[in-house]
Amino acid sequence: MLKLPSIPNNAGIYQFLDKKRNILYIGKAKNLKNRVRSYFSKNADLSPTKQTMVNNIKHIKYTIVDNETEALLLEKTLIRKHQPPFNIDLKDDKYFLYIKIDLNDDYPKIQTTREFRPGNRIKYFGPYTSSTTVHKTIKLIKKIIAGEIGWEQYWQYQNKLNKDIVSKTKYNAIIKQIIELLKGHNAEVIENLTIKMNTASFEKNYELAAIYRDYILAIRNLKTKQRVVFNTKINEDYLSIHSKSIVSIINLFKIREGKLIEQQNFTINHNEEMKEVDIMNEFCETYYAQTSDKPKTVISNYKLNIDIKNIIPKKGDKVKLLKLGLTNAKDYANKKLYSWEKDDTKISKALNQLQKGLNFKHKLNRIETYDISNIQGVYAVGSMVVFTKGRPNKSQYRKFKIKNVQGPDDHHMMQEVIQRRLSHKEWPKPDLIVLDGGKPQLSTVLQLKNVPKDRIVALAKKEELIYTPNKEIIKFKPGSNGYFLLQRMRDEAHRFAIGFYRKTHKSISTSSQLDNIPGIGPKTKKLLKKEYGSWHNIKAAKTNDLINLIGKYKTDIILKT
């Protein structure tokens, strides 16, 4: 049992180390003593991943700082430096942008900054992951200020030629309006500008009226991107997560006053063993420590250890919004993947890393990856996906229905697929064959006489270990281009196999149900399968639709089944 050191109640950062003094985890706290002890409390509600971490803690170090902001900055610096296995790496946070207004100045400036250092009378808005959004907003703000004090006066003010060009009272009134705009209170700003536009028009100052009109249109254009989600004026954040091996995407929907005002995606690198609940908690701890716009409630599919009310919805609009967030996270992940595949440099590096790591003399122009999909041996299928020069070549993909293996035996199913593939002499020769499944699959496939032992490996899902025929075990550096390409090929083979399995399962299930109904012949079965796909859909179909398709007599037979 680890004996906890004497820890003060100050703000600071703490480090958990293993018996070899390797850093396991780095965290921040406004009260070090309470935070560290919470991990070792009998009532600690730790996930399996965090419990594993706690079990390996043999040493604890801490550093006292003056406040939470310093703790946050020091924590980020140390995590980047040491990359502990139980911390996440929130890639987007180094790109976070804020709009900053320091109200301590007589003439507060509207600035962009990447540093979040809260202080008395210092306003921050953000963080934003899109610099385009920030710069468009700043451009609009400058136009509003210039319109209020005059373009020539604004130019003189900006270039410090004449600081007295506008009174402090008037300037700070403008800043107050800008703050309301940044808070999302568009209606008040539009109302104020509309009064000024009408006044300018009444005074026949049509040029100034046109300027105010343009500002109003720009703000309304900003507002149209915000859609009403709830009738009540609730302030909530919705967090959805999509994970793939060592990378997760978290989608954030910001609901303010019942409107969806912003959507952001965050890319997170992490230990492969980390669970989604741990990733989500780590993200929340990092993100909400540096956002200027905390919601009243955070909605997610996980119980979160945060100082904000947390709800896990069971039904209704909140569940739908979380599902929409998940769709966005998946789409973002796919786009990132697609952009990676368009990068010739990364693809070239990936292929070179694979060739060098596997000690191949020949180039890897054609790589074939295989996967098996079944449930306890039922409806078993195999897939072959082909990557040509590092990119998917879908015209070369092939599917295999398992014919000769009975029961749950993935090893011999893989052997059957490879044997059938190698019998196709007309297919291009592969430079590398990758078997999904690891050592058992490789050992069984190597029993085939004609298998090319100099160009076949197996990839284990856990830790992405590569097994070779000469009993070597190879592991590529996580996050490297070669590692990413291996994952991409394995995931694509799995996706293709799963898709074929589901289609086969669906087709066989529908056929088997219809086969047991007297009076339903082959033509009728074909019609029903083409129109509805599954037995479930047939039974759920409207009676009139079935009658129009197969007639009343056969419809009655199906409805009675």
C-alpha positions, 0 to 999 in steps of 0.5 A: 500500500502506497503511503501518501506523502504530506501534501499541502492545500495549495494550488499546483500540479502533481505527478504519479510515478511507477516503481522505475520513476517513469511518469504515469500521469500529470494533473493540476489542482486548486487544492493538491491535498484533496485532489491527490487523496481523492484517487486513493479514497475508498469511495473513489469511483475510478474507471478500470483504466484509472484503477490500473494507473493507481495500482502502479503508483509508487511515487508522488511528486508535486509543485506548488504554484500561485493560482489555478492559471499557473497550474494549468500552464505548467501542467500543459508544458509538462504533459507536452514534454513527458507525454505520460501514458495516462494523460490525453494530448488535446491536439487542438489546444495549442491552436486555441484562440481567444478574443481578449478585452482588457477593461483595465485600459482607458481605451480597451483593445480588441485582441486575439491571443493564444494565452488564457490568463484570467484576471480582474476586469479582463474579458476572454471569449472562446476558445475557438479552434477556427482562426477563420471564425475569430478573424471574421469576428474581429473584422466585423468588430473593427468595422463597427468601432470605425463606423461609430467614431469615423474611419479617419478618426479610427485610423488615427486612433489605431496608429496612436497619432491622436488618442484623444480623437474619441472620448473615453465615455463614447469608446467604452460605450462602444466596447460594452456593445461589442461585449454584448455581441461576443456574448451572443446577445445579438438582438440588443446590438441590432436594436441599437444599430437600427436606431442609429441607422434610422436617425442617420436616414432621418438626418439625410446622412444616407452614407452613414445609414448605409454603413449601419445597414451593412453592420446589421446585415453582417450581424444577422448573417452571423445570427442565421447560422445559429439555429433554435434547438430548444424552446426554453432558454437553456445553456448546455454543452453536448459532448459526443466522442468517436474513438479509433485506437489511439485517436479520439474526436470529441464533438462539442455543441454549444447551446446558449439561450436555446440556440445552437450557436457553435460546433467544434471538433477536438482531436485527442491522442491517447494511450490505446488502453484508455476508455472513452469515459477517461478520455472524456473526463480528461478533456473536460478537465482541460477544456473547462479550465480554459473556457470563458463560456461555461454552460450550466449543464454538460450533456454526454453519455458518460458520468463526468467528474466536473464542477458542472451539472452533468446529465446522461439523457435516456430519451428525447431531444437530448439523446438525438442531439448527442447522436447528431454530435457522434455523426459529426465526430465520425464525419470529421474523423473521416475527413481527417483521414481523407486529407491524410491520404491526399498527402503524397509526402505522408503516404511516401513516408508510411510506405518507406517506414513499412518497407524498412521496418519489415526489412523488405528489399522490394517496394510495397506497391500492392498491399493486401489486407484480410479479415474474417467476420462471423458470430460463432462461425455463423454466416462467416465471410472474409474480405480482401482490401487492396492498397495500391501505392498507399491508397485504397484501390476499391476496384481490387477489393474481393469478398469470400463466403466461407465454404469449408470451415464449420463452427467458430474457427477464425484461423482456418477460415483465414487459411481458406481465404488465403488459399482461394486467393492464391489460386487466382493466378490472374490477380496481380502478385501482392508485395505484402499480405497483412492478416488481421488477427495476429500469431494464430492466424499467421501460423495456420496460414503458413501451413499452406504450401504455396504461401509467399513467406517472404511477403506475409505478416499478421497484425494483432489488434492489441498494440498493433504488433506485427508477427512475421514468419521468422517469429520476429515481433515488430512494433511501429511507433504510435502516431507514425505514418507507418503505424497509421497506414497499418491501422487504416488498412486493417480498419478498412478490411474490417469495415469491408468484412463487416459490411459483407457479413451484414448483407449476407446475414440479412439476405440469408435471414430473409430467404430462410423466413420466406422459404418456410412459407407455403405458397410463396414461390421464387418470383415472389421471394425475389420481389419481396427481397428486392423491395424490402431487404429483410423479413423485419421490413416485410412484416412492418410494411403497409398492407396496401403496399404488399397487396400492390406488390404481390396481390391480396392472396399472398399478402394474407399468407404473409400477414398470418405467418 
